[in-house]
Amino acid sequence: MTIHPAIHPAEQSIRSTPEGLLWEPSERWVRGRKGDVTVVDSRHPVLVWEPGVPVPQYAFPREEVREDLLRPAERPPTGSHTGSRTFYDLTVGGVVVENAAWTFPAEDLAGHIAFEWFRHWDSGLDHWYEEEEEIFIHPRDPHKRVDALPSGRHVQVEVGGLLVADTHRPVLLYETGLPTRYYIPRADVRLDLFEPTDHSTGCPYKGVARYWTWAGPGEVPRNILWSYPDPLPPVAAVQGLLAFYNEAVDITVDGERRARPVTPFTDGLKV
């Protein structure tokens, strides 16, 4: 077994670098594939948080990366990723993925390579796995918690002054850094006032969501209602239930009107 002195697994505290990066070792077995080719197979990954970026990413020891599939980038976005200067294009089966990987400038992370994850941008790998579970969008943050708790609270939701949901059997989803989301049984939602759309989103903590948009009177942001038909096991309690963006509707809990929160989603919910 190879020991990496700078990131010994026993040292689990988050560290910082002069460049403003935060990092810590992970003991998860992480693999990344492009098509059927395994590009990364690492048992010594490092989680890295860039300044101003709320989610982490992985960096991997070079010996656990297929460097033979990498070549110096032809058009490197020099200066991105906290001032990184070394970027790589990935070549697999004759397909070139530009700027798929890079090295951070921090001395602490010398000898490590990071990869883009967003395959829908066509800039990263196709599949990522932690142990045997496929992971989407970005690595899961070990310091973030998501709990889905069945509740007996009385939750009412209004859109433009019209009552569209009324339940005494919600599931409350608590996610670090976000407002409480209220998941409501379909029978308690006026789903006839909404139309399904082809919009979908992926979350590494919850799964893939499908959406509905408002079909009633007034101007309302699109895709304010969603559901997880097949959620990940830790939040199985929300399966098939419906949730609204608190940022765009009025929610009353046990007779108390909740203020609309300001979140990273707020700007995208403007009419």
Helices and strands as residue ranges (DSSP letters): G 5-7, E 15-16, E 22-25, E 30-34, E 37-42, E 46-49, E 57-61, G 62-64, G 67-69, E 70-72, H 80-83, E 86-92, E 95-103, G 107-109, E 112-115, G 119-121, E 127-130, E 133-135, E 146-150, E 155-159, E 162-167, E 171-175, E 181-184, G 186-188, G 191-193, E 194-203, E 207-214, E 225-227, G 233-238, E 242-244, E 250-253, E 256-258, G 267-269
